[in-house]
């Protein structure tokens, strides 16, 4: 069967059979998983149409089987949502700061990287720390196999197939062999965890040896990360965020809303918590206010560089972690206002709150248990309508109030609100 497949792929590459015919070709091997094999058969035509060489495709697809570990990891949803204070407490540690300072002193390429990109070494140390523990935890999954598993499952098929094609292009170019393309279960590779398409578009040869090696060259990995941040709009010399204080009675509905200058925010009583003046590079920047742990926790003005970090990983917690580590590497002190004591919310409570908001006319989107922008926006609207502090923070108390208010309704999206 393998010989027949290889011949068919070569004929298709030569234009002697049609792409449509290629979609009926049997899978490279029978993996024993009917869903995977059916997907593999269909994917071949799409890969060939994207310009993957038939010989390369036949070789790399031969013997490919799904990875059960990847399927399990992709379907896992945590029962409890880790509070942001707990996440950051586990990220911004003295050990990580000590190791980062030592590792940073070993990177001779930092001045050249900053000169080219404008991204300071401290930010890159934060990224390096969170992505791979300074290169020590890169992952050992076969990237092509991981992406094939994700594609066959179907939840993120278009994305995973696109990244598979990018992986095949890397192999086809000869820049890196498949054995080198290892990383996390989700397809991120190297010391700075680039997905294959980002490697193709953004990785750089910082050390000048003729290869973009984000696995064993720290210079290449960090130069590539800096290039990603620069492409995402990093502003040279500007802050990533600053802790601020808001006045009593502040309108928290402004959080995660307008992006305005520090002077605009000062007119509304929002000032730097440390009392220092704004740097010249920050004065005209457009910043957004956030209160990630609600009105009782620290608040921040986020500058455009924060959102450049979010282009790396679109998570508020992640970007705060990178920025706070960077502040630590610069020798800046810890937050002035401490994080409040937060209790993890179980999945059922998060989903119940979302259903209650929807039933009460404040649609947060699908009740998936993820407290994202949509949920926080609808929660702020509900809080404001009820005369509460509209900080968008979903605490146990807020879940309880929502359940009580919605309890008069017999069902929410076909389920009892108390479930």
TAPEQUI-V647022 format. One line per field, one symbol per residue. phi: phi as a letter, one per 40 degrees, with the letter a starting at -180 (. if undefined). Layout:
phi = ???
This chain:
phi = .cccccccccccccgcbcdcccccccddaccgbccccccdcccdccccccgccdccccccccgcbcbcccdcccccbccbccdcccccccccbccccccccccccccccddcccccbgccdccccccdcccafggcbcgbccdccccccccccgcbcccccdcccccccccccgcacddccbacccgcbgcbfccdccdccbcbcccgcgbcbccbbccccccccccccccchdbdgcccaacbbbccgccccccfbcbbcdcccccbgcbcccgccccdccdcccbbcbbcbgccbcbbcccdccccccccacbdcccccccccdccccgcccdccccccbbcccdcccccccccdcccgbccgccbgccbdccccccccccccbgccccgccbdccdcccccccccccabfgbcccc
